[in-house]
């Protein structure tokens, strides 16, 4: 007769972790109206279709359709009768009218849920970071070109500007700058100072 293995007891910490574990909802789940949202929509409609204002309401309609990732949030809900519900699904022009109304009431992305907003803000922050980096790179490039132009006593050639851009994009070897501008010895009053500033910049 085979012996049954004794079930290992979980630690209090693991039990607490399992109790608080919440499975991430699927996209389809996030498009459903939760019970509290559906109840709020029903109470506020007070039994009347919010589209025609005549017949009894029968459906919690997604203003931004589920097929377009309209989430089950209060701002995306509309209590409608069966006739209006069918009409809204069949008539794109009328659907856009209600989408515009909800944009006016709740903002451009009224159909997003909390997870969507987190992703939206993350992308905005990433895009803003890229803009700041590009602005800084451009500022450094113009300052660098100004220093080298003063140092050389002439306007820089296109290939020289291209090389500076290449250096600022990641390839920062001092030898390339020295070879490009044939740096040997300063011949004017501020050349020593400018060379030091360039070398310090490339060393960072």
C-alpha positions, -999 to 999 in steps of 0.1 A, spaced: 0 0 0 15 33 -11 20 59 16 3 92 11 27 122 14 17 147 40 7 180 25 32 207 32 17 236 52 22 271 38 38 298 58 16 327 70 34 350 46 25 328 16 -11 324 28 -14 362 30 1 365 -5 -24 340 -20 -53 357 -2 -44 391 -18 -35 377 -52 -56 392 -80 -53 377 -115 -49 404 -142 -82 407 -160 -82 400 -197 -90 427 -223 -125 412 -226 -130 413 -189 -119 450 -188 -145 458 -214 -174 445 -192 -192 469 -170 -185 458 -133 -216 454 -111 -211 488 -93 -208 507 -126 -238 490 -141 -258 498 -110 -248 534 -111 -258 537 -147 -292 521 -141 -299 543 -111 -290 575 -129 -311 566 -160 -341 561 -138 -357 537 -162 -356 560 -193 -335 555 -224 -307 582 -224 -307 583 -262 -343 589 -272 -356 600 -237 -389 582 -244 -387 544 -242 -376 523 -212 -339 516 -209 -328 480 -214 -291 479 -221 -259 494 -207 -243 505 -240 -206 512 -246 -203 546 -262 -169 537 -275 -176 502 -287 -160 471 -270 -146 461 -304 -125 494 -303 -113 487 -267 -140 508 -251 -137 498 -214 -164 491 -189 -160 524 -171 -188 547 -160 -177 575 -184 -182 550 -214 -217 539 -203 -251 549 -217 -284 533 -207 -305 528 -239 -336 511 -251 -334 481 -275 -343 502 -306 -316 528 -298 -291 502 -290 -295 485 -324 -295 519 -341 -262 530 -324 -245 498 -335 -258 502 -371 -253 539 -376 -216 551 -374 -226 587 -378 -249 586 -348 -223 567 -328 -198 595 -335 -223 620 -322 -224 602 -288 -187 598 -288 -183 635 -293 -208 643 -265 -189 621 -241 -156 636 -251 -170 670 -242 -183 658 -209 -154 635 -198 -123 643 -220 -107 630 -251 -99 594 -238 -131 590 -217 -133 552 -224 -99 543 -209 -97 523 -176 -70 526 -149 -46 502 -167 -50 521 -200 -42 554 -182 -11 540 -166 2 529 -200 -8 562 -215 11 582 -189 41 558 -192 43 564 -230 39 602 -225 67 602 -200 89 582 -223 82 605 -253 89 636 -231 122 621 -220 132 616 -257 123 652 -265 144 665 -236 173 643 -246 171 656 -282 169 692 -270 200 687 -248 218 671 -277 210 700 -300 221 725 -274 254 707 -269 259 704 -307 254 741 -313 276 751 -284 303 726 -296 301 739 -332 304 775 -319 335 767 -299 352 749 -328 342 776 -353 358 802 -331 388 780 -326 392 774 -364 384 810 -373 361 799 -401 327 783 -408 327 745 -405 323 723 -435 293 700 -438 314 669 -432 329 685 -401 294 692 -387 284 656 -395 313 642 -376 304 663 -346 269 650 -347 283 615 -350 305 620 -319 276 634 -299 255 604 -309 279 581 -292 312 579 -310 333 603 -289 370 595 -297 392 626 -293 415 613 -321 387 618 -347 383 655 -337 421 660 -338 424 644 -372 395 663 -386 406 698 -375 443 691 -377 449 702 -341 486 707 -334 492 739 -315 471 770 -307 480 800 -327 455 826 -313 447 840 -279 418 817 -269 428 784 -286 443 768 -254 411 775 -235 389 762 -263 409 731 -267 407 724 -230 369 728 -230 366 704 -260 388 678 -244 369 680 -211 336 677 -229 348 646 -248 362 631 -216 328 631 -198 
